[in-house]
């Protein structure tokens, strides 16, 4: 079955014409990303050359994808929009709420028991509004999208920051907040600042122990966690052509870790093979007919420095396997240097757990290559020194790798197979003993390794590597083990070496699955009732945020001045809090509890100026809100890095925060704040961050003149009575200012629909 075939045909039927028009308008050869962007303009035909990094542009994405944690809030908002059904093909994927504890079957059943209310809500609301629903156990959103929906030349938005995974099939796929998804599902345009472009030229070919994962681990080290902000990363060159479609997906997936808008590879033979292997031969045939347009123009590849804003070259032939971490995905260390660097920094060398899978690395190729290492351990009688877990990305992959004997291989070395879900990658891991907060090391093939992310233990040193290297390190139990040259002692006291991993890009016998886990929506959902109990702890119907009164905001108090890295995990934690993703008031009790208070260097302990007492951040916010006192959050660079979760914007808004003032924002979070009617501001002078005192009062002096490009003046009133002004910049355009005036973007939609 090919989903949404008519939509894909329509995209391909107009693609060449629109690209040709764009080429004339722009007046030069086009990159692949530009071709897709210009062919998806909301107003239709290209008529203007947009400035990268400056022009705000309205787009018309082909589809929307949502995972269950973010879908709850997105669909609660969509229910308020007054629409009978979604305007574009949309899907919901139940993958985030399944906790890894015992093993796949028991964990899945436990999740269904615990989350039945939420799953019923998502199933019924999907049925009502013509949304496809992938049931618990069907797989992780990004893997399922790659297997069923992604197509070269298409454009998709998804309510998860790793939506760019679909770039492995040549799609511009961008992570967004739920309010953005609501816009597109409601038939409105989706706004994005036209991205800058980074070209990454891959030379040579991977060999030995090096995997596609090592390419993106090298890139994160080169660009850092904010080096791709506002950019699309395009990969090209002979090295790019040599990679499998799923290997490309791994690289695009982790592009989120450098802040990139998305990442993409040009259409090639390996993508065609993957489309055919997953039952989409007709899509591959259509793509083949316009394959010259499904890549950058030849002049771009001949002279990339002329067409990209930045060009990076990587020689795959000499690239080493990498370990990235701990605590940040951009701390990149080649395996040959890990012992030296680890000893210098005091990283624990003993590996306690190795975990493979997740949305980033759970393809057939990943599993087969990791299994080749596990088989050697069994055959050469090497007992693994660490625990080992496997998280399949989809039921299609799980069923196929079980059929082909790979799960039995993992079982021989004591591997534990978790459910087809996010699991440990997002903190849904009931790791025994984690509450003791002992210093330890784990290695995984996931995408993020922020402190406390996997198991809640701030002293877990998590390192990111390829599935095959993770497997080798779990067998060795030693972070410094280099499988290219180091020997192991087997159970018989013999010295043995692991051979290079071997695997298959695609299953030789084809993919197979019994029940993929898909629920087709009702033909007519008009009579379906979506019920939300007023006493539910998991779900809560939304109330509109209040509109701005048009006046300057004065007497504002500081909720928290966050020190250093403040990701969306710090602002709205996942893990056990995921169960409240559909209940705004309940989940608001985790707001900013992970952020470090710059005045005492503690978490979840801030001074409330109304009482003079120190209290938890949410408690202080609720006290200020009850007293009618507006609040502000102050932060450092790249504030809101990480997940696309709009809860990190909605929760502070719900608790009375009116503005967030930082040195710089991560892209998705800045947009989410704007959508929820917040003021997302940056210091004109980053050093002004140091002027903010714990007991300051904040007065906005010219917010009543809020307009594009006009900085905002904020008066600081210190406790000694002295006053000083600081200047705050913003990136609001006229349309976004209307969101602020209305109280939120959703309020504006409802107003335009005549519902309020």
PyMOL commands that set and color helices and strands:
alter all, ss='L'
color gray80, all
select helices_A, chain A and resi 5-26+32-38+68-81+104-114+116-128+141-148+161-169+178-185+212-223+238-242+245-258+269-277+281-289+298-302+304-307+335-345+364-379+395-403+406-412+423-426+434-436+467-476+568-571+575-580+584-590+617-626+647-654+667-675+686-691+703-705+734-742+745-753
alter helices_A, ss='H'
color red, helices_A
select strands_A, chain A and resi 56-59+63-67+89-93+132-134+155-158+172-175+190-193+196-203+231-236+262-265+310-315+322-324+332-334+351-357+387-391+416-418+440-444+460-464+488-489+495-496+518-519+556-561+606-608+613-615+631-635+657-662+679-683+697-700+712-717+723-729
alter strands_A, ss='S'
color yellow, strands_A
deselect
rebuild
show_as cartoon
